[in-house]
Amino acid sequence: MEHLELFLKSIFIDNMVFATFLGMCSYLAVSKKVSTAVGLGAAVIFVLAITVPLNWLLDQYLLQPGALSWLGEEYATYDLSFLSFIMFIATIATMVQLVEIVVEKFSPSLYNSLGIFLPLIAVNCAILGGSLFMQSREIPTLGLATTYGIGSGIGWFLAILAIAAIREKIRYSNVPPALRGLGITFIITGLMAIGFMSFGGMLTGGDEETAKETKSAKVDTLEDTEKELANNTKVIE
């Protein structure tokens, strides 16, 4: 259940594009055709699915304060967290290079259509954002980190696929000249972001039940305190 909740939350509620507006450069530049959007989206899913768990391992066993304790007690006080950005970006760049080699080998047409934006995945803020969010939210296990990486990638994929499909159809629409191009794209993105905000109520049922239980416990505690005060007052009298 925890994996499913994190998976759905990373796709719909904490969507990289519509919730945090990360990866907008590639999102706007490569979303003119569905075919190229699918190719880049699949590459982003792969990179996030690999780099987030790898960076989780780096964070847990190398970068966090005391993470080197597995090497011996003398290393327990070491804190290498200042290397997080460098190590995360190095991992991402390695995986992006692997993706670039594979795409160029097996799909030269897709490689040419993506152009400079394929190697630029390495500096795509959505990719780095996935690892940094994983670190800041203190995801506890490798499995959950993998789930979060895949879910974040699918969320970005759905966003660029949706806008690409709309942009292909909108070519045949009578868009006002002042809004053609990026203008109407930003408007559509904003409307889609508002739509994705509605998913925020999907996973709040458990939180509401917990809040009700907490409130009920507080009321019971307050009643017990009042009774105890009343008894003490009688004893004093």
Secondary structure as GFF3:
##gff-version 3
##sequence-region A 1 237
A	DSSP	alpha_helix	2	8	.	.	.	ID=ss1
A	DSSP	pi_helix	9	13	.	.	.	ID=ss2
A	DSSP	alpha_helix	24	29	.	.	.	ID=ss3
A	DSSP	alpha_helix	34	58	.	.	.	ID=ss4
A	DSSP	pi_helix	59	63	.	.	.	ID=ss5
A	DSSP	three_ten_helix	67	71	.	.	.	ID=ss6
A	DSSP	three_ten_helix	73	75	.	.	.	ID=ss7
A	DSSP	three_ten_helix	81	83	.	.	.	ID=ss8
A	DSSP	alpha_helix	84	106	.	.	.	ID=ss9
A	DSSP	alpha_helix	108	114	.	.	.	ID=ss10
A	DSSP	three_ten_helix	115	117	.	.	.	ID=ss11
A	DSSP	three_ten_helix	119	123	.	.	.	ID=ss12
A	DSSP	alpha_helix	125	136	.	.	.	ID=ss13
A	DSSP	alpha_helix	142	170	.	.	.	ID=ss14
A	DSSP	three_ten_helix	177	179	.	.	.	ID=ss15
A	DSSP	alpha_helix	182	197	.	.	.	ID=ss16
A	DSSP	three_ten_helix	198	201	.	.	.	ID=ss17
A	DSSP	alpha_helix	205	236	.	.	.	ID=ss18
###
